[in-house]
Amino acid sequence: MALGRQMHPLSDDELRKANINPKQFRADRAVMVIVIMNYGGFVDETTLRAWGIDPDSPKILWVPEQGAPIFQFDNRQLRDIVGEINELLDAQGDPSGVCDFWFMANYLASNQLPVELLLHGQHALLIDLAKADLPLDD
């Protein structure tokens, strides 16, 4: 199970093993959960399965201990553009980084939140922003 998919509270030892400061992680997580709640909250694995969606898909972002942010779905289907970006940015391997992508102001988009761009149909810009977020090749 990827770090992002764990639904039980992460222990300080698990966080340290992943080179994450437990105190900062919990503070950052609390803020991110509040922001995500403003965009509809979360959906759990059981609900996704009932919708016919594979919760193990690399195209789905999971917030540890919370679930999958609901903004990713429309009419019980994963939004294609969201799945493409989540997979490109490695949502399974770096859920915190992908949460940051969606829910933090992006200076390349005049400090707009990518989740807002999604809701306004700015798909081409989202792809450009996601590509700009990728690490540079050596």
C-alpha positions in Angstrom: 0.0 0.0 0.0 1.4 3.4 -1.0 1.9 6.0 1.8 -1.0 8.1 0.4 -3.5 5.2 0.6 -3.1 4.5 4.3 -6.3 5.2 6.1 -5.0 4.6 9.7 -3.2 7.4 11.5 0.5 7.5 10.6 2.8 7.0 13.5 5.7 9.3 14.2 8.0 6.4 13.4 6.4 5.8 10.0 6.7 9.5 9.2 10.3 9.7 10.3 11.1 6.6 8.2 9.8 8.5 5.2 12.0 11.5 6.2 9.0 13.6 7.3 8.9 15.8 10.4 5.9 14.5 12.3 5.0 17.9 13.9 5.1 19.8 10.6 3.3 17.0 8.8 0.4 17.1 11.2 0.1 20.9 11.0 0.3 20.9 7.2 -2.2 18.0 7.0 -4.7 19.9 9.1 -4.6 22.9 6.9 -4.8 20.9 3.7 -7.8 18.9 5.0 -9.6 22.2 5.8 -8.9 23.5 2.3 -10.1 20.3 0.7 -13.3 20.4 2.7 -14.1 23.7 1.0 -14.1 21.7 -2.3 -16.6 19.0 -1.3 -14.6 16.9 1.1 -13.6 13.3 0.6 -15.0 10.0 -0.7 -14.0 6.6 0.7 -12.9 3.4 -1.0 -16.3 1.7 -0.6 -18.0 4.5 -2.4 -15.5 4.5 -5.2 -16.0 0.8 -5.7 -19.8 1.3 -5.7 -19.3 3.9 -8.5 -17.3 1.3 -10.5 -14.0 3.1 -9.9 -10.8 1.2 -9.0 -9.5 2.9 -5.8 -6.0 1.4 -6.5 -5.7 3.4 -9.8 -2.6 5.5 -10.0 -4.9 8.2 -11.4 -6.6 8.8 -8.0 -5.2 11.0 -5.3 -5.6 9.8 -1.8 -5.1 11.9 1.3 -3.8 9.7 4.1 -6.4 9.1 6.9 -9.1 11.0 4.9 -9.8 9.5 1.5 -10.0 10.7 -2.1 -10.8 14.4 -2.5 -14.2 14.6 -4.2 -13.2 17.3 -6.7 -11.6 14.6 -8.7 -15.0 13.2 -9.7 -17.9 14.4 -11.7 -21.1 12.4 -12.0 -19.4 9.4 -10.2 -16.6 9.3 -12.8 -13.0 10.3 -12.4 -12.4 13.5 -14.4 -10.1 12.5 -17.3 -7.9 15.6 -16.9 -7.5 15.0 -13.1 -6.5 11.4 -13.7 -4.0 12.4 -16.3 -2.4 15.0 -14.0 -2.4 12.8 -10.9 -0.7 10.0 -12.8 1.8 12.4 -14.4 2.7 13.9 -10.9 2.7 10.5 -9.2 -0.2 10.8 -6.8 0.4 7.3 -5.4 4.1 8.0 -4.6 3.8 11.7 -3.6 0.2 12.4 -2.4 1.3 15.5 -0.4 3.1 16.9 -3.4 0.0 16.3 -5.6 -2.2 17.9 -3.0 0.1 20.9 -3.0 -0.3 21.1 -6.8 -4.1 21.1 -6.7 -4.6 23.3 -3.6 -1.8 25.8 -3.4 -1.7 29.1 -5.4 0.4 28.7 -8.5 2.5 31.7 -9.5 2.5 30.6 -13.2 -1.3 30.9 -13.1 -1.5 34.4 -11.5 -1.6 32.7 -8.1 -4.8 30.9 -8.9 -5.4 27.4 -7.4 -5.3 24.7 -10.0 -8.5 23.2 -8.5 -10.2 26.4 -9.4 -8.8 26.3 -12.9 -10.2 22.8 -13.2 -13.6 23.9 -12.2 -13.5 26.7 -14.8 -12.4 24.3 -17.6 -8.8 25.6 -18.0 -7.6 22.1 -18.9 -4.7 23.1 -21.3 -3.3 25.4 -18.6 -3.5 22.7 -16.0 -1.5 20.3 -18.2 1.1 23.1 -18.7 1.3 23.7 -14.9 1.6 20.0 -14.2 4.5 19.6 -16.7 6.2 22.7 -15.2 5.9 21.0 -11.7 7.8 17.9 -12.9 11.5 17.6 -11.7 14.0 18.5 -14.3 15.9 15.6 -16.0 19.6 15.5 -15.2 
